Amino acid sequence: MTLLDLLFSADFLANAPDVFFDFIPVAVLFGVLGVLLLIGVPIAFSIGIAAILTIFLDFPLDQAMVLSSQKFANGLDNFGLLALPFFIVAGNLMNRGGLASRLINFAMIFGGKLPGSLSHVNVIANMMFGSLSGSAAASAAAVGGIMKPLQDKHDYPPEFSAAVNVASCPTGLLIPPSNILILYALVSTTSVQYLFIAGYLPGILMGLGIMIGIFLFGKRYGIPAERIEFTEKKSKVVLDALPSLSLVIIIMGGILGGVFTATEASAIAVVYSLILGIVYRELKMKDMMPLLIESVVTTSIVLLMVATSSVMSWSMANADIPGFIADFVLAASENPIMIMLLMNVILLVVGTFMDMTPAVLIFTPIFLPIAVQLGIDPVHFGIILVFNLCIGICTPPVGTALFVGCSVSKTKLGSVVPKLLPLFGIMVITLAIVTIFPEISLWLPRLAGYQQ
């Protein structure tokens, strides 16, 4: 007997309207998920349990368990998923291989000439290192850790400096290569190649927005106006940073040129990062085992969420939950701008409570069909989705980038958040610009031959 059979047999539900039973799968799926997350159950297990109970609405429990196991295995049976562990290893190699310090020196060439120069250097370095490592938390830790002694030396206020570091570290998640864009591509069956190209301008725009925020609010919060004199020879700094920057050229050039796929590019990134770490003499043999263990743990967590989210995606499709939510959202307004605004608000709220990986896995199957129905390009919607979640990881209560940034800067959360709010507002405005003007995301892909 299924769960719905039990519900229909209940006397108090005997005369319930049909729409009530259409709502039951939504209530079970998200209700159970919400309760489990609130009581502290790990998110991968919360997703899996909620999905199994939703399948149990239409199938007996034994069949629901068998179906869940099949979908769990099928979710991992994807060659494209190999890119995730490779890029995770590559990011950890870059984090320990001395790339951050060389990129910061390179960023000094550009940011050092601006008032409040060290804050601008922080943003530029995060944009470069974050794009290479594919991790906002790693970028916040590596760049923030190197910048803090310099900023302390020049009397930069630690709270606003931490806020700048936190707000700018997610820019690298939009600028390729990006693990989260790969994940969206796998869920949505969108081209990784064009998603990577589409992320450049929105990611740069996000970084420029933070730099504008430094100009607007830096003086109020005590950022020194002087420019930092850069004493090292520019030619030496460029030569030191060039091997690191060449990784992006190799990866993107190879993908766009058809030399290798995104998955093969991830393996090349591992080899290249390992060679750089050895050449820079920053990576020691004793570092390899802890680095690989950390990469395995991170990969296991991500792939477990991918597998359980595959079960959830099937349970949602079987119960027609995306259709129900689409009808509900479209009934709220016929104006595409208002609907996109509503989805943005939902994603911003979700991003504050949920990490990026499960949020992409859960909400892509729900919102992408609505976006396509409104005539929004899947590549453009992917950038909007990731942009929203980038903002979410900077905000409490579950903002991983926020906690890492505060830890590195040795500042308290309560003192950093008020300084972060103006930058948060600028990020939301930048998101609105990217949402309203799809050419910001689609101009470069179309130059590369993309057609919807």
C-alpha positions as a Markdown table, in Angstrom:
| # | Residue | x | y | z |
|---|---|---|---|---|
| 1 | Met | 0.0 | 0.0 | 0.0 |
| 2 | Thr | 1.3 | 3.5 | -0.9 |
| 3 | Leu | 1.2 | 6.5 | 1.3 |
| 4 | Leu | -1.4 | 8.1 | -0.9 |
| 5 | Asp | -3.6 | 5.0 | -0.4 |
| 6 | Leu | -3.3 | 5.5 | 3.3 |
| 7 | Leu | -4.2 | 9.2 | 3.0 |
| 8 | Phe | -7.2 | 8.5 | 0.8 |
| 9 | Ser | -8.5 | 5.9 | 3.3 |
| 10 | Ala | -8.5 | 8.5 | 6.1 |
| 11 | Asp | -12.0 | 9.6 | 6.9 |
| 12 | Phe | -11.1 | 13.3 | 7.4 |
| 13 | Leu | -9.6 | 13.4 | 3.9 |
| 14 | Ala | -12.4 | 11.5 | 2.2 |
| 15 | Asn | -14.0 | 14.6 | 0.7 |
| 16 | Ala | -10.8 | 16.7 | 0.2 |
| 17 | Pro | -10.5 | 18.5 | -3.1 |
| 18 | Asp | -8.2 | 17.1 | -5.8 |
| 19 | Val | -5.9 | 20.1 | -5.6 |
| 20 | Phe | -5.1 | 19.0 | -2.0 |
| 21 | Phe | -3.7 | 15.8 | -3.2 |
| 22 | Asp | -1.7 | 17.6 | -5.9 |
| 23 | Phe | -0.1 | 19.6 | -3.1 |
| 24 | Ile | 0.8 | 16.6 | -1.0 |
| 25 | Pro | 4.0 | 15.6 | -2.9 |
| 26 | Val | 5.3 | 19.2 | -2.6 |
| 27 | Ala | 4.4 | 19.3 | 1.1 |
| 28 | Val | 6.1 | 15.9 | 1.8 |
| 29 | Leu | 9.2 | 16.6 | -0.2 |
| 30 | Phe | 10.0 | 20.1 | 1.1 |
| 31 | Gly | 8.4 | 19.7 | 4.5 |
| 32 | Val | 10.5 | 16.6 | 5.3 |
| 33 | Leu | 13.6 | 18.2 | 3.8 |
| 34 | Gly | 13.1 | 21.4 | 5.9 |
| 35 | Val | 12.5 | 19.5 | 9.1 |
| 36 | Leu | 15.5 | 17.2 | 8.7 |
| 37 | Leu | 17.8 | 20.2 | 7.9 |
| 38 | Leu | 16.5 | 22.1 | 11.0 |
| 39 | Ile | 17.3 | 19.2 | 13.3 |
| 40 | Gly | 20.8 | 18.9 | 11.9 |
| 41 | Val | 20.6 | 15.8 | 9.6 |
| 42 | Pro | 23.4 | 16.0 | 7.0 |
| 43 | Ile | 22.0 | 17.5 | 3.8 |
| 44 | Ala | 22.7 | 14.6 | 1.5 |
| 45 | Phe | 20.8 | 12.2 | 3.8 |
| 46 | Ser | 18.0 | 14.8 | 4.2 |
| 47 | Ile | 17.6 | 15.0 | 0.5 |
| 48 | Gly | 17.6 | 11.2 | 0.1 |
| 49 | Ile | 15.0 | 10.6 | 2.9 |
| 50 | Ala | 12.7 | 13.3 | 1.6 |
| 51 | Ala | 12.9 | 11.8 | -1.9 |
| 52 | Ile | 12.2 | 8.2 | -0.8 |
| 53 | Leu | 9.1 | 9.4 | 1.2 |
| 54 | Thr | 7.9 | 11.3 | -1.9 |
| 55 | Ile | 8.3 | 8.1 | -4.0 |
| 56 | Phe | 6.5 | 6.2 | -1.3 |
| 57 | Leu | 3.4 | 8.3 | -2.1 |
| 58 | Asp | 3.0 | 6.4 | -5.4 |
| 59 | Phe | 4.8 | 3.1 | -4.8 |
| 60 | Pro | 4.8 | 0.6 | -2.0 |
| 61 | Leu | 7.8 | 1.0 | 0.4 |
| 62 | Asp | 9.8 | -1.9 | -1.0 |
| 63 | Gln | 9.4 | -0.7 | -4.6 |
| 64 | Ala | 10.2 | 2.9 | -3.5 |
| 65 | Met | 13.5 | 1.6 | -1.9 |
| 66 | Val | 14.4 | -0.3 | -5.1 |
| 67 | Leu | 13.6 | 2.7 | -7.3 |
| 68 | Ser | 15.6 | 5.0 | -5.1 |
| 69 | Ser | 18.7 | 2.7 | -5.3 |
| 70 | Gln | 18.5 | 2.5 | -9.1 |
| 71 | Lys | 18.2 | 6.3 | -9.4 |
| 72 | Phe | 21.0 | 6.7 | -6.9 |
| 73 | Ala | 23.4 | 4.6 | -9.0 |
| 74 | Asn | 22.2 | 6.2 | -12.3 |
| 75 | Gly | 22.9 | 9.6 | -10.9 |
| 76 | Leu | 26.6 | 8.8 | -10.7 |
| 77 | Asp | 26.7 | 7.0 | -14.0 |
| 78 | Asn | 27.8 | 10.1 | -15.9 |
| 79 | Phe | 31.3 | 10.6 | -17.5 |
| 80 | Gly | 31.0 | 14.3 | -17.1 |
| 81 | Leu | 31.1 | 14.0 | -13.3 |
| 82 | Leu | 34.8 | 13.0 | -13.5 |
| 83 | Ala | 35.5 | 16.7 | -14.0 |
| 84 | Leu | 34.4 | 17.5 | -10.4 |
| 85 | Pro | 37.0 | 15.5 | -8.5 |
| 86 | Phe | 39.8 | 16.5 | -10.9 |
| 87 | Phe | 39.0 | 20.2 | -10.5 |
| 88 | Ile | 38.7 | 19.8 | -6.7 |
| 89 | Val | 42.2 | 18.3 | -6.6 |
| 90 | Ala | 43.5 | 21.0 | -8.9 |
| 91 | Gly | 42.0 | 23.7 | -6.7 |
| 92 | Asn | 43.7 | 22.2 | -3.6 |
| 93 | Leu | 47.0 | 22.0 | -5.4 |
| 94 | Met | 46.7 | 25.7 | -6.4 |
| 95 | Asn | 45.8 | 26.6 | -2.9 |
| 96 | Arg | 49.0 | 25.0 | -1.5 |
| 97 | Gly | 51.2 | 25.6 | -4.5 |
| 98 | Gly | 52.1 | 29.3 | -4.1 |
| 99 | Leu | 49.7 | 30.6 | -6.8 |
| 100 | Ala | 47.9 | 33.0 | -4.6 |
| 101 | Ser | 50.9 | 35.1 | -3.6 |
| 102 | Arg | 52.0 | 35.5 | -7.2 |
| 103 | Leu | 48.5 | 36.5 | -8.4 |
| 104 | Ile | 48.3 | 39.1 | -5.6 |
| 105 | Asn | 51.6 | 40.6 | -6.8 |
| 106 | Phe | 50.2 | 40.7 | -10.3 |
| 107 | Ala | 47.0 | 42.3 | -9.0 |
| 108 | Met | 49.1 | 45.0 | -7.4 |
| 109 | Ile | 50.1 | 46.2 | -10.8 |
| 110 | Phe | 46.4 | 47.2 | -11.5 |
| 111 | Gly | 44.9 | 47.8 | -8.0 |
| 112 | Gly | 47.9 | 49.5 | -6.5 |
| 113 | Lys | 47.3 | 52.7 | -8.4 |
| 114 | Leu | 43.7 | 53.1 | -7.0 |
| 115 | Pro | 42.8 | 54.9 | -3.8 |
| 116 | Gly | 42.3 | 52.2 | -1.1 |
| 117 | Ser | 44.6 | 50.1 | -3.2 |
| 118 | Leu | 44.9 | 47.0 | -1.0 |
| 119 | Ser | 41.1 | 46.5 | -1.0 |
| 120 | His | 41.0 | 46.7 | -4.8 |
| 121 | Val | 44.0 | 44.3 | -5.0 |
| 122 | Asn | 42.0 | 41.9 | -2.7 |
| 123 | Val | 39.1 | 41.9 | -5.2 |
| 124 | Ile | 41.2 | 41.5 | -8.3 |
| 125 | Ala | 43.3 | 38.7 | -6.7 |
| 126 | Asn | 40.0 | 36.9 | -5.6 |
| 127 | Met | 38.7 | 37.1 | -9.2 |
| 128 | Met | 41.9 | 35.5 | -10.5 |
| 129 | Phe | 42.6 | 32.9 | -7.8 |
| 130 | Gly | 38.9 | 32.0 | -7.4 |
| 131 | Ser | 38.5 | 31.3 | -11.1 |
| 132 | Leu | 41.6 | 29.0 | -11.0 |
| 133 | Ser | 40.8 | 27.2 | -7.7 |
| 134 | Gly | 37.0 | 27.0 | -8.3 |
| 135 | Ser | 36.4 | 27.5 | -4.6 |
| 136 | Ala | 35.2 | 30.7 | -2.9 |
| 137 | Ala | 36.2 | 29.4 | 0.5 |
| 138 | Ala | 39.7 | 28.5 | -0.7 |
| 139 | Ser | 40.0 | 31.9 | -2.3 |
| 140 | Ala | 38.9 | 33.7 | 0.8 |
| 141 | Ala | 41.4 | 31.8 | 2.9 |
| 142 | Ala | 44.4 | 32.0 | 0.6 |
| 143 | Val | 44.0 | 35.6 | -0.6 |
| 144 | Gly | 42.6 | 36.9 | 2.7 |
| 145 | Gly | 45.4 | 35.2 | 4.6 |
| 146 | Ile | 48.1 | 36.9 | 2.5 |
| 147 | Met | 46.4 | 40.3 | 2.4 |
| 148 | Lys | 45.7 | 40.6 | 6.1 |
| 149 | Pro | 49.3 | 41.4 | 7.2 |
| 150 | Leu | 49.7 | 44.0 | 4.4 |
| 151 | Gln | 46.4 | 45.6 | 5.3 |
| 152 | Asp | 47.2 | 45.7 | 9.0 |
| 153 | Lys | 50.6 | 47.3 | 8.2 |
| 154 | His | 48.8 | 50.1 | 6.4 |
| 155 | Asp | 46.0 | 50.5 | 9.0 |
| 156 | Tyr | 43.1 | 49.1 | 7.0 |
| 157 | Pro | 40.0 | 48.5 | 9.1 |
| 158 | Pro | 39.9 | 44.7 | 9.6 |
| 159 | Glu | 36.1 | 44.5 | 9.5 |
| 160 | Phe | 35.6 | 46.3 | 6.2 |
| 161 | Ser | 38.6 | 44.5 | 4.7 |
| 162 | Ala | 37.1 | 41.2 | 5.7 |
| 163 | Ala | 33.8 | 42.3 | 4.2 |
| 164 | Val | 35.5 | 43.1 | 0.9 |
| 165 | Asn | 37.3 | 39.7 | 0.9 |
| 166 | Val | 34.0 | 37.8 | 1.6 |
| 167 | Ala | 32.0 | 39.7 | -1.0 |
| 168 | Ser | 34.7 | 39.3 | -3.8 |
| 169 | Cys | 35.7 | 35.6 | -3.2 |
| 170 | Pro | 32.6 | 34.2 | -5.0 |
| 171 | Thr | 33.5 | 36.0 | -8.3 |
| 172 | Gly | 35.7 | 33.1 | -9.3 |
| 173 | Leu | 32.6 | 30.8 | -9.2 |
| 174 | Leu | 31.3 | 32.6 | -12.3 |
| 175 | Ile | 34.6 | 33.1 | -14.0 |
| 176 | Pro | 35.6 | 29.7 | -15.5 |
| 177 | Pro | 36.7 | 27.1 | -14.9 |
| 178 | Ser | 33.9 | 26.6 | -12.3 |
| 179 | Asn | 32.8 | 23.4 | -10.6 |
| 180 | Ile | 29.3 | 24.8 | -9.9 |
| 181 | Leu | 28.8 | 25.7 | -13.6 |
| 182 | Ile | 29.9 | 22.1 | -14.5 |
| 183 | Leu | 27.3 | 20.8 | -12.0 |
| 184 | Tyr | 24.5 | 23.0 | -13.5 |
| 185 | Ala | 25.5 | 21.9 | -17.0 |
| 186 | Leu | 25.1 | 18.2 | -16.0 |
| 187 | Val | 21.7 | 18.8 | -14.4 |
| 188 | Ser | 20.3 | 20.9 | -17.2 |
| 189 | Thr | 22.1 | 19.2 | -20.1 |
| 190 | Thr | 23.5 | 22.6 | -21.1 |
| 191 | Ser | 26.8 | 23.0 | -22.9 |
| 192 | Val | 29.7 | 23.4 | -20.4 |
| 193 | Gln | 31.7 | 25.2 | -23.0 |
| 194 | Tyr | 29.2 | 27.9 | -23.5 |
| 195 | Leu | 28.4 | 28.2 | -19.8 |
| 196 | Phe | 32.1 | 28.8 | -19.2 |
| 197 | Ile | 32.2 | 31.6 | -21.7 |
| 198 | Ala | 29.0 | 33.1 | -20.4 |
| 199 | Gly | 30.4 | 33.4 | -16.9 |
| 200 | Tyr | 33.2 | 35.8 | -17.8 |
| 201 | Leu | 31.3 | 39.1 | -18.1 |
| 202 | Pro | 28.9 | 38.6 | -15.1 |
| 203 | Gly | 31.9 | 37.5 | -13.0 |
| 204 | Ile | 33.9 | 40.5 | -13.9 |
| 205 | Leu | 30.8 | 42.8 | -13.4 |
| 206 | Met | 30.4 | 41.4 | -9.9 |
| 207 | Gly | 34.0 | 42.2 | -9.1 |
| 208 | Leu | 33.8 | 45.7 | -10.6 |
| 209 | Gly | 30.6 | 46.2 | -8.5 |
| 210 | Ile | 32.6 | 45.4 | -5.3 |
| 211 | Met | 35.3 | 47.8 | -6.4 |
| 212 | Ile | 32.7 | 50.5 | -6.9 |
| 213 | Gly | 31.5 | 49.7 | -3.4 |
| 214 | Ile | 35.0 | 50.3 | -2.1 |
| 215 | Phe | 35.0 | 53.8 | -3.7 |
| 216 | Leu | 31.6 | 54.6 | -2.3 |
| 217 | Phe | 31.9 | 53.3 | 1.2 |
| 218 | Gly | 35.6 | 52.9 | 1.9 |
| 219 | Lys | 36.1 | 56.4 | 3.3 |
| 220 | Arg | 33.1 | 56.0 | 5.6 |
| 221 | Tyr | 34.6 | 52.8 | 7.1 |
| 222 | Gly | 38.2 | 54.1 | 7.3 |
| 223 | Ile | 39.9 | 52.7 | 4.2 |
| 224 | Pro | 43.1 | 54.7 | 3.7 |
| 225 | Ala | 43.0 | 56.7 | 0.5 |
| 226 | Glu | 46.7 | 56.4 | -0.4 |
| 227 | Arg | 48.1 | 54.4 | -3.2 |
| 228 | Ile | 50.6 | 51.6 | -2.5 |
| 229 | Glu | 54.0 | 52.1 | -4.1 |
| 230 | Phe | 54.9 | 48.8 | -5.8 |
| 231 | Thr | 58.6 | 48.4 | -5.6 |
| 232 | Glu | 59.1 | 45.1 | -7.5 |
| 233 | Lys | 59.9 | 45.1 | -11.2 |
| 234 | Lys | 56.6 | 44.7 | -13.2 |
| 235 | Ser | 58.3 | 42.5 | -15.7 |
| 236 | Lys | 59.4 | 40.0 | -13.0 |
| 237 | Val | 55.9 | 40.0 | -11.4 |
| 238 | Val | 54.2 | 39.3 | -14.8 |
| 239 | Leu | 56.7 | 36.5 | -15.5 |
| 240 | Asp | 56.1 | 35.0 | -12.1 |
| 241 | Ala | 52.3 | 35.1 | -12.5 |
| 242 | Leu | 52.2 | 34.1 | -16.2 |
| 243 | Pro | 52.4 | 30.3 | -15.6 |
| 244 | Ser | 49.5 | 30.5 | -13.3 |
| 245 | Leu | 47.4 | 32.7 | -15.6 |
| 246 | Ser | 48.3 | 30.4 | -18.5 |
| 247 | Leu | 46.2 | 27.7 | -16.9 |
| 248 | Val | 43.0 | 29.5 | -17.9 |
| 249 | Ile | 44.3 | 30.0 | -21.4 |
| 250 | Ile | 45.2 | 26.3 | -21.7 |
| 251 | Ile | 41.9 | 25.1 | -20.3 |
| 252 | Met | 39.6 | 27.5 | -22.1 |
| 253 | Gly | 41.6 | 27.5 | -25.3 |
| 254 | Gly | 41.6 | 23.7 | -25.4 |
| 255 | Ile | 37.9 | 23.4 | -24.7 |
| 256 | Leu | 36.9 | 26.1 | -27.3 |
| 257 | Gly | 39.3 | 24.8 | -29.8 |
| 258 | Gly | 37.9 | 21.3 | -29.5 |
| 259 | Val | 41.3 | 19.9 | -28.4 |
| 260 | Phe | 39.8 | 18.3 | -25.3 |
| 261 | Thr | 36.5 | 18.2 | -23.3 |
| 262 | Ala | 35.9 | 19.9 | -20.0 |
| 263 | Thr | 36.5 | 16.5 | -18.2 |
| 264 | Glu | 39.8 | 16.1 | -20.0 |
| 265 | Ala | 40.7 | 19.7 | -19.2 |
| 266 | Ser | 40.1 | 19.0 | -15.5 |
| 267 | Ala | 42.8 | 16.2 | -15.6 |
| 268 | Ile | 45.2 | 18.6 | -17.4 |
| 269 | Ala | 44.5 | 21.2 | -14.7 |
| 270 | Val | 45.7 | 18.7 | -12.0 |
| 271 | Val | 48.9 | 17.8 | -13.9 |
| 272 | Tyr | 49.6 | 21.5 | -14.6 |
| 273 | Ser | 48.9 | 22.6 | -11.0 |
| 274 | Leu | 51.1 | 19.9 | -9.7 |
| 275 | Ile | 54.0 | 20.9 | -12.0 |
| 276 | Leu | 53.6 | 24.6 | -11.0 |
| 277 | Gly | 53.6 | 23.7 | -7.2 |
| 278 | Ile | 56.9 | 21.7 | -7.7 |
| 279 | Val | 58.5 | 24.4 | -9.9 |
| 280 | Tyr | 57.5 | 27.1 | -7.3 |
| 281 | Arg | 59.0 | 24.9 | -4.6 |
| 282 | Glu | 55.9 | 25.5 | -2.5 |
| 283 | Leu | 54.5 | 22.0 | -2.7 |
| 284 | Lys | 56.3 | 19.3 | -0.7 |
| 285 | Met | 55.9 | 15.5 | -0.9 |
| 286 | Lys | 54.6 | 15.5 | 2.7 |
| 287 | Asp | 51.7 | 17.8 | 1.6 |
| 288 | Met | 50.4 | 15.3 | -1.0 |
| 289 | Met | 48.7 | 12.7 | 1.3 |
| 290 | Pro | 46.7 | 15.3 | 3.4 |
| 291 | Leu | 45.9 | 17.2 | 0.1 |
| 292 | Leu | 44.5 | 14.0 | -1.5 |
| 293 | Ile | 42.6 | 13.0 | 1.6 |
| 294 | Glu | 41.0 | 16.4 | 1.7 |
| 295 | Ser | 40.1 | 16.2 | -2.0 |
| 296 | Val | 38.6 | 12.7 | -1.6 |
| 297 | Val | 36.5 | 13.8 | 1.4 |
| 298 | Thr | 35.2 | 16.9 | -0.5 |
| 299 | Thr | 34.6 | 14.8 | -3.7 |
| 300 | Ser | 32.7 | 12.2 | -1.7 |
| 301 | Ile | 30.4 | 14.8 | -0.1 |
| 302 | Val | 29.7 | 16.4 | -3.5 |
| 303 | Leu | 29.0 | 13.1 | -5.3 |
| 304 | Leu | 26.8 | 11.8 | -2.5 |
| 305 | Met | 24.7 | 15.0 | -2.8 |
| 306 | Val | 24.6 | 14.5 | -6.6 |
| 307 | Ala | 23.4 | 10.9 | -6.2 |
| 308 | Thr | 20.7 | 11.7 | -3.6 |
| 309 | Ser | 19.6 | 14.7 | -5.7 |
| 310 | Ser | 19.2 | 12.4 | -8.7 |
| 311 | Val | 16.7 | 10.4 | -6.6 |
| 312 | Met | 15.0 | 13.7 | -5.6 |
| 313 | Ser | 14.8 | 14.9 | -9.2 |
| 314 | Trp | 13.2 | 11.6 | -10.3 |
| 315 | Ser | 10.7 | 11.8 | -7.4 |
| 316 | Met | 9.8 | 15.4 | -8.4 |
| 317 | Ala | 9.3 | 14.4 | -12.0 |
| 318 | Asn | 7.2 | 11.4 | -11.1 |
| 319 | Ala | 5.0 | 13.5 | -8.8 |
| 320 | Asp | 4.9 | 16.4 | -11.4 |
| 321 | Ile | 6.2 | 18.7 | -8.7 |
| 322 | Pro | 7.9 | 21.0 | -11.2 |
| 323 | Gly | 4.7 | 21.3 | -13.1 |
| 324 | Phe | 2.7 | 22.1 | -10.0 |
| 325 | Ile | 5.2 | 24.8 | -8.9 |
| 326 | Ala | 5.4 | 26.2 | -12.4 |
| 327 | Asp | 1.5 | 26.5 | -12.5 |
| 328 | Phe | 1.6 | 28.2 | -9.1 |
| 329 | Val | 4.4 | 30.7 | -10.1 |
| 330 | Leu | 2.8 | 31.5 | -13.4 |
| 331 | Ala | -0.6 | 32.0 | -11.8 |
| 332 | Ala | 1.0 | 34.6 | -9.5 |
| 333 | Ser | 1.8 | 36.8 | -12.4 |
| 334 | Glu | 1.8 | 36.8 | -16.2 |
| 335 | Asn | 4.6 | 39.4 | -16.3 |
| 336 | Pro | 7.9 | 37.6 | -17.1 |
| 337 | Ile | 9.9 | 40.3 | -15.3 |
| 338 | Met | 7.8 | 39.8 | -12.1 |
| 339 | Ile | 8.2 | 36.0 | -12.4 |
| 340 | Met | 12.0 | 36.3 | -12.7 |
| 341 | Leu | 12.0 | 38.7 | -9.8 |
| 342 | Leu | 10.1 | 36.2 | -7.7 |
| 343 | Met | 12.5 | 33.4 | -8.7 |
| 344 | Asn | 15.5 | 35.6 | -7.8 |
| 345 | Val | 14.1 | 36.4 | -4.4 |
| 346 | Ile | 13.4 | 32.7 | -3.7 |
| 347 | Leu | 17.0 | 31.8 | -4.8 |
| 348 | Leu | 18.5 | 34.6 | -2.7 |
| 349 | Val | 16.7 | 33.3 | 0.3 |
| 350 | Val | 17.6 | 29.7 | -0.5 |
| 351 | Gly | 21.2 | 30.6 | -0.9 |
| 352 | Thr | 21.4 | 32.0 | 2.7 |
| 353 | Phe | 20.3 | 28.6 | 4.1 |
| 354 | Met | 21.7 | 26.1 | 1.7 |
| 355 | Asp | 25.1 | 25.4 | 0.1 |
| 356 | Met | 25.5 | 25.9 | -3.6 |
| 357 | Thr | 25.8 | 22.3 | -4.7 |
| 358 | Pro | 22.4 | 21.0 | -3.3 |
| 359 | Ala | 20.7 | 24.2 | -4.2 |
| 360 | Val | 21.7 | 23.8 | -7.9 |
| 361 | Leu | 20.8 | 20.1 | -7.8 |
| 362 | Ile | 17.3 | 20.8 | -6.3 |
| 363 | Phe | 16.2 | 24.0 | -7.9 |
| 364 | Thr | 17.5 | 23.6 | -11.4 |
| 365 | Pro | 14.8 | 21.0 | -12.3 |
| 366 | Ile | 12.1 | 23.2 | -10.7 |
| 367 | Phe | 12.9 | 26.6 | -12.1 |
| 368 | Leu | 14.6 | 25.9 | -15.4 |
| 369 | Pro | 11.4 | 24.7 | -17.1 |
| 370 | Ile | 9.6 | 27.9 | -15.9 |
| 371 | Ala | 12.5 | 30.0 | -17.3 |
| 372 | Val | 12.4 | 28.2 | -20.6 |
| 373 | Gln | 8.7 | 28.6 | -20.8 |
| 374 | Leu | 9.2 | 32.4 | -20.3 |
| 375 | Gly | 11.7 | 32.4 | -23.2 |
| 376 | Ile | 14.8 | 32.7 | -21.0 |
| 377 | Asp | 17.9 | 31.0 | -22.4 |
| 378 | Pro | 19.1 | 28.0 | -20.3 |
| 379 | Val | 22.7 | 29.4 | -20.4 |
| 380 | His | 21.5 | 32.8 | -19.2 |
| 381 | Phe | 19.4 | 31.2 | -16.5 |
| 382 | Gly | 22.4 | 29.1 | -15.3 |
| 383 | Ile | 24.4 | 32.3 | -14.8 |
| 384 | Ile | 21.4 | 33.9 | -12.9 |
| 385 | Leu | 21.1 | 30.8 | -10.7 |
| 386 | Val | 24.8 | 30.7 | -9.8 |
| 387 | Phe | 25.0 | 34.5 | -9.3 |
| 388 | Asn | 22.2 | 34.2 | -6.8 |
| 389 | Leu | 23.9 | 31.4 | -4.9 |
| 390 | Cys | 27.2 | 33.3 | -5.0 |
| 391 | Ile | 25.5 | 36.0 | -3.0 |
| 392 | Gly | 24.0 | 33.4 | -0.6 |
| 393 | Ile | 27.4 | 32.0 | 0.5 |
| 394 | Cys | 28.4 | 35.5 | 1.7 |
| 395 | Thr | 25.4 | 35.9 | 4.0 |
| 396 | Pro | 24.5 | 34.3 | 7.4 |
| 397 | Pro | 23.4 | 31.9 | 8.7 |
| 398 | Val | 25.1 | 29.3 | 6.4 |
| 399 | Gly | 27.5 | 31.5 | 4.5 |
| 400 | Thr | 30.6 | 29.4 | 4.2 |
| 401 | Ala | 32.6 | 32.3 | 2.6 |
| 402 | Leu | 31.5 | 34.6 | 5.4 |
| 403 | Phe | 32.7 | 32.2 | 8.1 |
| 404 | Val | 36.1 | 31.6 | 6.4 |
| 405 | Gly | 36.6 | 35.3 | 5.7 |
| 406 | Cys | 35.9 | 36.2 | 9.4 |
| 407 | Ser | 38.2 | 33.4 | 10.6 |
| 408 | Val | 41.1 | 34.4 | 8.4 |
| 409 | Ser | 40.8 | 38.1 | 9.3 |
| 410 | Lys | 40.3 | 37.3 | 13.0 |
| 411 | Thr | 37.1 | 39.4 | 13.2 |
| 412 | Lys | 33.7 | 38.8 | 14.7 |
| 413 | Leu | 30.7 | 37.9 | 12.5 |
| 414 | Gly | 28.6 | 40.6 | 14.2 |
| 415 | Ser | 31.1 | 43.3 | 13.3 |
| 416 | Val | 31.7 | 42.2 | 9.7 |
| 417 | Val | 28.0 | 41.8 | 8.6 |
| 418 | Pro | 27.0 | 45.5 | 9.0 |
| 419 | Lys | 30.0 | 46.4 | 6.8 |
| 420 | Leu | 29.0 | 43.7 | 4.3 |
| 421 | Leu | 25.4 | 45.0 | 3.8 |
| 422 | Pro | 26.3 | 47.9 | 1.4 |
| 423 | Leu | 28.4 | 45.5 | -0.7 |
| 424 | Phe | 25.6 | 43.0 | -0.5 |
| 425 | Gly | 23.2 | 45.6 | -1.9 |
| 426 | Ile | 25.6 | 46.3 | -4.8 |
| 427 | Met | 25.8 | 42.6 | -5.6 |
| 428 | Val | 22.0 | 42.4 | -5.7 |
| 429 | Ile | 21.9 | 45.4 | -8.1 |
| 430 | Thr | 24.5 | 43.7 | -10.3 |
| 431 | Leu | 22.4 | 40.6 | -10.3 |
| 432 | Ala | 19.4 | 42.6 | -11.4 |
| 433 | Ile | 21.5 | 44.1 | -14.3 |
| 434 | Val | 22.6 | 40.6 | -15.4 |
| 435 | Thr | 19.0 | 39.3 | -15.2 |
| 436 | Ile | 17.5 | 42.2 | -17.1 |
| 437 | Phe | 20.1 | 42.3 | -19.8 |
| 438 | Pro | 20.7 | 38.7 | -21.1 |
| 439 | Glu | 23.3 | 39.9 | -23.6 |
| 440 | Ile | 25.8 | 40.3 | -20.7 |
| 441 | Ser | 25.7 | 36.5 | -20.4 |
| 442 | Leu | 25.1 | 35.6 | -24.0 |
| 443 | Trp | 27.2 | 38.0 | -26.0 |
| 444 | Leu | 30.5 | 36.0 | -25.7 |
| 445 | Pro | 28.8 | 32.6 | -26.3 |
| 446 | Arg | 27.1 | 33.9 | -29.4 |
| 447 | Leu | 30.4 | 35.2 | -30.7 |
| 448 | Ala | 31.7 | 31.6 | -30.2 |
| 449 | Gly | 28.8 | 30.2 | -32.2 |
| 450 | Tyr | 26.2 | 29.5 | -29.5 |
| 451 | Gln | 22.5 | 29.1 | -30.6 |
| 452 | Gln | 19.7 | 28.4 | -28.2 |
